[in-house]
Amino acid sequence: MFSLPLRAGARLAPLEVWHAEEFAAHLDRAREHIRPWVGPAFISPDTAATLRRYADRQAADGVRLYGIWQDGQLRGGVMFTSFDTAFGGCEIGCWLEPAAEGHGWITEACGLLLDWAFSVRGLHRAEWHCRADNKRSAAVAERLGMTLEGVRREAWPFQGVRYDKQVWAILAPEWR
Ligand SMILES: CC(C)(COP(=O)(O)OP(=O)(O)OC[C@H]1O[C@@H](n2cnc3c(N)ncnc32)[C@H](O)[C@@H]1OP(=O)(O)O)[C@@H](O)C(=O)NCCC(=O)NCCS
């Protein structure tokens, strides 16, 4: 199993089907914190099904899921929520349990995903979608050098309210 170092002793590694139990314990710590901001399927208690869905689509060179561990505990992660070599584009997403915020892990991990997508896989465009009132998520996109390209109005339904959704993106030549 490979893993890449992140600052402050954290590590980034593939989050796979065999982590289902650990992912379930982590989601019990993270679920209410991330519920308003992520797709409902991601916080399902059936973590084995979630991880299998990612694995199946990764097998077709599609989406990918990576966890962030610190002190042997899963703290959150980053993912390609879409990955399309035919169109040369991908979308990146992320989450953390509350105690793991504020270390810069997500910005650093997303930088590694962008490096790989642009430099190794030759993609041209990476997107970031977030609820327009998700300030911490938009701050990550901004730190990564993404441009806010637009707002999809009332595109994010949550608990009976429809929220605006921001679309951020960065192009390969804009990436460091
Ligand atoms: C979105 C989310 C993952 C962002 O987490 P985060 O901790 O703010 O992001 P990072 O890990 O990149 O850390 C940045 C923070 O660490 C701080 N930091 C410390 N050292 C840093 C470093 N070397 N580099 C960058 N930031 C650093 C930054 O100042 C920033 O903290 P601040 O906002 O209080 O100033 C998190 O808020 C979350 O899980 N939210 C709920 C789920 C969610 O919204 N997911 C995204 C859906 S679109």
The ligand as a Gaussian input file, in Angstrom:
#p B3LYP/6-31G(d) Opt

LIG

0 1
 C      -14.300000      21.972000       3.082000
 C      -13.318000      21.464000       4.112000
 C      -12.784000      20.107000       3.712000
 C      -12.174000      22.470000       4.235000
 O      -11.333000      22.111000       5.306000
 P      -10.181000      23.123000       5.755000
 O       -9.508000      22.531000       6.923000
 O      -10.740000      24.492000       5.860000
 O       -9.202000      23.128000       4.490000
 P       -7.640000      22.814000       4.505000
 O       -7.423000      21.444000       5.035000
 O       -7.126000      23.135000       3.174000
 O       -7.087000      23.808000       5.593000
 C       -7.174000      25.187000       5.432000
 C       -7.134000      25.781000       6.805000
 O       -5.914000      25.383000       7.429000
 C       -5.128000      26.528000       7.677000
 N       -3.744000      26.158000       7.387000
 C       -2.826000      25.896000       8.324000
 N       -1.683000      25.593000       7.728000
 C       -1.883000      25.695000       6.396000
 C       -1.062000      25.516000       5.285000
 N        0.228000      25.217000       5.436000
 N       -1.575000      25.651000       4.042000
 C       -2.873000      25.970000       3.869000
 N       -3.702000      26.179000       4.922000
 C       -3.204000      26.024000       6.174000
 C       -5.665000      27.606000       6.783000
 O       -5.408000      28.890000       7.312000
 C       -7.145000      27.286000       6.805000
 O       -7.722000      27.624000       8.046000
 P       -8.669000      28.915000       8.212000
 O       -9.763000      28.777000       7.188000
 O       -9.143000      28.803000       9.592000
 O       -7.771000      30.070000       7.901000
 C      -13.997000      21.291000       5.502000
 O      -14.431000      22.558000       5.962000
 C      -15.188000      20.347000       5.485000
 O      -15.033000      19.141000       5.596000
 N      -16.400000      20.901000       5.337000
 C      -17.607000      20.069000       5.293000
 C      -17.655000      19.201000       4.045000
 C      -17.509000      20.025000       2.785000
 O      -17.906000      21.166000       2.734000
 N      -16.937000      19.405000       1.743000
 C      -16.758000      20.098000       0.477000
 C      -17.968000      19.939000      -0.358000
 S      -17.874000      20.978000      -1.826000

